[in-house]
Amino acid sequence: MTSRRGDRQPTVWFVTPEAVPFASTGGLGEVAGSLPRALAGLGAKMHLVMPLYGQVDRAAHGIEPSGPVLPVPVGSKTVEARVYQGRLGDCPVHFIAQEGYFDRPGLYGTPQGDYPDNAERFVFFCRAALALAQVQQPAVEVVHCHDWQSALIPVYLQAGLPRFTASARPATLLTVHNLAYQGIFPRRRFALTGLPDAYDHPRSLEYWGKLSFLKAGLLAADALTTVSPGYAAEVLQPAHGMGLEGVLQKRASRLHGILNGADYQRWSPQDDPHLPANYGPGDLGGKQLCRQELLRRFGLEPADGQTTVLGYLGRLAEQKGMDLLLDVLPDILMDPVRLVILGQGDASIESAVKRAAREHPGRVGVELAYDDGLAHLVQAGCDLLLMPSRFEPCGLNQMHAMRYGTIVVAHATGGLADTIETFDPKSGRGTGFLFKPPQPEPLLHALRQALWTRAHPELWRRLVANAMAQDFSWNRSAAAYLELYQDLAPGSRA
């Protein structure tokens, strides 16, 4: 990519369904809460746009009403959008408020499933964001959309809804955080979009007799990104393309893989407020105190220096390889280990991990929750973090773990393969342990390598030092996004 805009920074709207610290369900929220701040630090004119969910603490974040009430067409009706404003560092945040759509317990659904009106909710969000963009000054030059929830924005702009002059129409960039989530709805919901009938077609929204918001956005956006170079290559193949590999192959010349970064303002053991003791590369004494507290919090037996503390952090799902971990658990427990599991997910896997905790009291501990403070303690208190994901677009946990001196055992896929180098005891190079294919035996072999290395203190110290020296801060990735914005901005397009 070669910038054609010199030092001029375009005005960018970062449209996302979630962002830390306001409301988040995982990796997308982490990225949306840190990338705009990094871009603003480089001088970019960033504005973040997201729904004002009921769980957002308006008082804590200083969120106030701002701007006009916007009439937003949704199907045959008009729904009012109220606009509120807050800040994320130096970045203004525009919240789209509509109680009927967003004042709910969850962002996208409940433990029983997705909200049945999600198509209507995010048609409204996309059209409200564009209605607000149309009345903003300075004019919006690039709209950076994220996942299926905002993927209709490039489609609306392509269709001239709302109408911009050719020179004023914002460029669009769509980032895919996880291709498994495509915004698929019954075809009868097409009327909600308000798009011309020509868009109810395989060249746009229609997808095997249904609608796919993400597919339509992939075809309409001016440029596409995924969250790691490895994932950008993988999604062009049937194994990881989730049925959209043909669409992505057609757009391959406009597809870029930009690795996510880690937010070291939130994830740094030197000053992490969630830890009982802080520590850094020069003094790991605090990590031992975190280890003791982690075992206590999970109700596990104390561990001596010969015992390895293993951790799993994240969704309990087959995508994350939890079934592989359960398959090898009897073999793992033949060694002196403790295992902590923190997360929520599939009911069958939740039942299986609870059963493992009952069968191995004092050695396996489980918390079926997402607790941000406890997640920090898991990162700090473990010796090894297990990430056996079948596919992983980027992953952030491995980046955080390395900063905390916790070594990662992971399947060599997507962003995991981009960020982890298998440790070589002969050369002393490497930062973790990768395995492939995603099957129990390779996972067990990688775990055995990790346990053998930990039994050799000099090698383990070298490995931990290597991991803690890695820098996955947003600087490089933010610069790549900024260059892409500059190339996309209307004045740069041929």
Secondary structure in CASP SS format (residue, H / E / C, confidence):
PFRMAT SS
TARGET T0000
AUTHOR 0000-0000-0000
METHOD secondary structure of the structure
MODEL  1
M C 1.00
T C 1.00
S C 1.00
R C 1.00
R C 1.00
G C 1.00
D C 1.00
R C 1.00
Q C 1.00
P C 1.00
T E 1.00
V E 1.00
W E 1.00
F E 1.00
V E 1.00
T C 1.00
P C 1.00
E C 1.00
A E 1.00
V C 1.00
P C 1.00
F C 1.00
A E 1.00
S C 1.00
T C 1.00
G C 1.00
G H 1.00
L H 1.00
G H 1.00
E H 1.00
V H 1.00
A H 1.00
G H 1.00
S H 1.00
L H 1.00
P H 1.00
R H 1.00
A H 1.00
L H 1.00
A H 1.00
G H 1.00
L C 1.00
G C 1.00
A C 1.00
K E 1.00
M E 1.00
H E 1.00
L E 1.00
V E 1.00
M E 1.00
P E 1.00
L C 1.00
Y C 1.00
G C 1.00
Q C 1.00
V C 1.00
D C 1.00
R C 1.00
A C 1.00
A C 1.00
H C 1.00
G C 1.00
I C 1.00
E E 1.00
P E 1.00
S C 1.00
G C 1.00
P C 1.00
V C 1.00
L E 1.00
P E 1.00
V E 1.00
P E 1.00
V E 1.00
G C 1.00
S C 1.00
K E 1.00
T E 1.00
V E 1.00
E E 1.00
A E 1.00
R E 1.00
V E 1.00
Y E 1.00
Q E 1.00
G E 1.00
R E 1.00
L E 1.00
G C 1.00
D C 1.00
C E 1.00
P E 1.00
V E 1.00
H E 1.00
F E 1.00
I E 1.00
A E 1.00
Q C 1.00
E H 1.00
G H 1.00
Y H 1.00
F H 1.00
D C 1.00
R C 1.00
P C 1.00
G C 1.00
L C 1.00
Y C 1.00
G E 1.00
T E 1.00
P C 1.00
Q C 1.00
G E 1.00
D E 1.00
Y C 1.00
P C 1.00
D C 1.00
N H 1.00
A H 1.00
E H 1.00
R H 1.00
F H 1.00
V H 1.00
F H 1.00
F H 1.00
C H 1.00
R H 1.00
A H 1.00
A H 1.00
L H 1.00
A H 1.00
L H 1.00
A H 1.00
Q H 1.00
V C 1.00
Q C 1.00
Q C 1.00
P C 1.00
A C 1.00
V C 1.00
E C 1.00
V E 1.00
V E 1.00
H E 1.00
C E 1.00
H E 1.00
D C 1.00
W H 1.00
Q H 1.00
S H 1.00
A C 1.00
L H 1.00
I H 1.00
P H 1.00
V H 1.00
Y H 1.00
L H 1.00
Q H 1.00
A H 1.00
G C 1.00
L C 1.00
P C 1.00
R C 1.00
F C 1.00
T C 1.00
A C 1.00
S C 1.00
A C 1.00
R C 1.00
P C 1.00
A E 1.00
T E 1.00
L E 1.00
L E 1.00
T E 1.00
V E 1.00
H C 1.00
N C 1.00
L C 1.00
A C 1.00
Y C 1.00
Q C 1.00
G C 1.00
I E 1.00
F E 1.00
P E 1.00
R H 1.00
R H 1.00
R H 1.00
F H 1.00
A H 1.00
L H 1.00
T H 1.00
G C 1.00
L C 1.00
P C 1.00
D H 1.00
A H 1.00
Y H 1.00
D C 1.00
H C 1.00
P C 1.00
R C 1.00
S C 1.00
L C 1.00
E E 1.00
Y E 1.00
W C 1.00
G C 1.00
K E 1.00
L E 1.00
S E 1.00
F H 1.00
L H 1.00
K H 1.00
A H 1.00
G H 1.00
L H 1.00
L H 1.00
A H 1.00
A C 1.00
D C 1.00
A E 1.00
L E 1.00
T E 1.00
T E 1.00
V C 1.00
S C 1.00
P H 1.00
G H 1.00
Y H 1.00
A H 1.00
A H 1.00
E H 1.00
V C 1.00
L C 1.00
Q C 1.00
P H 1.00
A H 1.00
H H 1.00
G H 1.00
M C 1.00
G C 1.00
L C 1.00
E H 1.00
G H 1.00
V H 1.00
L H 1.00
Q H 1.00
K H 1.00
R C 1.00
A H 1.00
S H 1.00
R H 1.00
L E 1.00
H E 1.00
G E 1.00
I C 1.00
L C 1.00
N C 1.00
G C 1.00
A C 1.00
D C 1.00
Y C 1.00
Q C 1.00
R C 1.00
W C 1.00
S C 1.00
P C 1.00
Q C 1.00
D C 1.00
D C 1.00
P C 1.00
H C 1.00
L C 1.00
P C 1.00
A C 1.00
N C 1.00
Y C 1.00
G E 1.00
P C 1.00
G C 1.00
D E 1.00
L C 1.00
G H 1.00
G H 1.00
K H 1.00
Q H 1.00
L H 1.00
C H 1.00
R H 1.00
Q H 1.00
E H 1.00
L H 1.00
L H 1.00
R H 1.00
R H 1.00
F C 1.00
G C 1.00
L C 1.00
E C 1.00
P C 1.00
A C 1.00
D C 1.00
G C 1.00
Q C 1.00
T C 1.00
T E 1.00
V E 1.00
L E 1.00
G E 1.00
Y E 1.00
L E 1.00
G C 1.00
R C 1.00
L E 1.00
A C 1.00
E H 1.00
Q H 1.00
K H 1.00
G C 1.00
M H 1.00
D H 1.00
L H 1.00
L H 1.00
L H 1.00
D H 1.00
V H 1.00
L H 1.00
P H 1.00
D H 1.00
I H 1.00
L C 1.00
M C 1.00
D C 1.00
P C 1.00
V E 1.00
R E 1.00
L E 1.00
V E 1.00
I E 1.00
L E 1.00
G C 1.00
Q C 1.00
G E 1.00
D C 1.00
A H 1.00
S H 1.00
I H 1.00
E H 1.00
S H 1.00
A H 1.00
V H 1.00
K H 1.00
R H 1.00
A H 1.00
A H 1.00
R H 1.00
E H 1.00
H C 1.00
P C 1.00
G C 1.00
R C 1.00
V E 1.00
G E 1.00
V E 1.00
E E 1.00
L C 1.00
A C 1.00
Y C 1.00
D C 1.00
D H 1.00
G H 1.00
L H 1.00
A H 1.00
H H 1.00
L H 1.00
V H 1.00
Q H 1.00
A H 1.00
G H 1.00
C C 1.00
D C 1.00
L E 1.00
L E 1.00
L E 1.00
M E 1.00
P C 1.00
S C 1.00
R C 1.00
F C 1.00
E C 1.00
P C 1.00
C C 1.00
G C 1.00
L C 1.00
N H 1.00
Q H 1.00
M H 1.00
H H 1.00
A H 1.00
M H 1.00
R H 1.00
Y C 1.00
G C 1.00
T C 1.00
I E 1.00
V E 1.00
V E 1.00
A E 1.00
H E 1.00
A C 1.00
T C 1.00
G H 1.00
G H 1.00
L H 1.00
A H 1.00
D H 1.00
T H 1.00
I C 1.00
E C 1.00
T E 1.00
F C 1.00
D E 1.00
P C 1.00
K C 1.00
S C 1.00
G C 1.00
R E 1.00
G C 1.00
T C 1.00
G E 1.00
F E 1.00
L E 1.00
F E 1.00
K C 1.00
P C 1.00
P C 1.00
Q C 1.00
P H 1.00
E H 1.00
P H 1.00
L H 1.00
L H 1.00
H H 1.00
A H 1.00
L H 1.00
R H 1.00
Q H 1.00
A H 1.00
L H 1.00
W H 1.00
T H 1.00
R H 1.00
A C 1.00
H C 1.00
P H 1.00
E H 1.00
L H 1.00
W H 1.00
R H 1.00
R H 1.00
L H 1.00
V H 1.00
A H 1.00
N H 1.00
A H 1.00
M H 1.00
A C 1.00
Q C 1.00
D C 1.00
F C 1.00
S C 1.00
W C 1.00
N H 1.00
R H 1.00
S H 1.00
A H 1.00
A H 1.00
A H 1.00
Y H 1.00
L H 1.00
E H 1.00
L H 1.00
Y H 1.00
Q H 1.00
D H 1.00
L H 1.00
A C 1.00
P H 1.00
G H 1.00
S H 1.00
R C 1.00
A C 1.00
END
